[in-house]
């Protein structure tokens, strides 16, 4: 028996939640409209480069 992938586990959790909360599953069109795995908007790398220009310390200071 193989262990399920994280995506399979996530689909299972969502499926159980859908049943428990009695919510409507997204249609095929809504699923197809989602961004592909690993997608990030073009502005993200620019923001990271701009933040890194000021130095490495304040880059994630807001998260601490």
C-alpha positions in Angstrom: 0.0 0.0 0.0 1.4 3.3 -1.0 1.1 6.5 1.1 -1.2 9.1 -0.4 0.4 12.3 -1.8 -0.3 15.6 -0.1 -2.7 16.5 -3.0 -4.6 13.3 -2.5 -4.9 13.9 1.3 -6.1 17.5 0.6 -8.8 16.3 -1.8 -9.9 13.7 0.8 -10.1 16.3 3.5 -12.0 18.7 1.3 -14.4 15.9 0.3 -15.1 15.0 3.9 -15.6 18.7 4.8 -18.0 19.1 1.8 -20.1 16.2 3.1 -19.9 17.4 6.8 -20.8 21.0 6.1 -23.2 20.2 3.2 -21.5 22.7 0.8 -21.6 22.5 -3.0 -18.4 21.2 -4.6 -16.8 23.5 -7.2 -17.8 22.7 -10.8 -15.4 21.5 -13.5 -15.2 25.1 -14.9 -14.2 26.5 -11.5 -11.5 23.9 -11.0 -10.1 24.5 -14.5 -10.0 28.2 -13.8 -7.7 27.9 -10.8 -4.1 28.8 -11.2 -1.7 25.9 -11.8 0.4 24.6 -8.9 3.4 26.8 -8.3 2.0 29.8 -10.1 2.9 33.2 -8.7 2.1 36.6 -10.1 4.9 38.4 -11.9 4.9 41.2 -9.3 6.0 38.8 -6.5 9.7 38.4 -7.7 9.9 42.2 -8.3 8.7 42.9 -4.7 11.2 40.4 -3.3 14.0 41.9 -5.3 13.0 45.4 -4.2 12.8 44.3 -0.5 16.2 42.6 -0.8 17.7 45.8 -2.1 17.2 47.4 1.4 19.1 44.5 3.1 18.3 41.0 4.3 17.2 41.9 7.8 13.9 43.7 7.3 12.8 41.3 4.5 10.7 39.1 6.8 10.7 41.2 10.0 6.9 41.6 9.8 6.5 37.8 10.1 8.4 37.5 13.4 
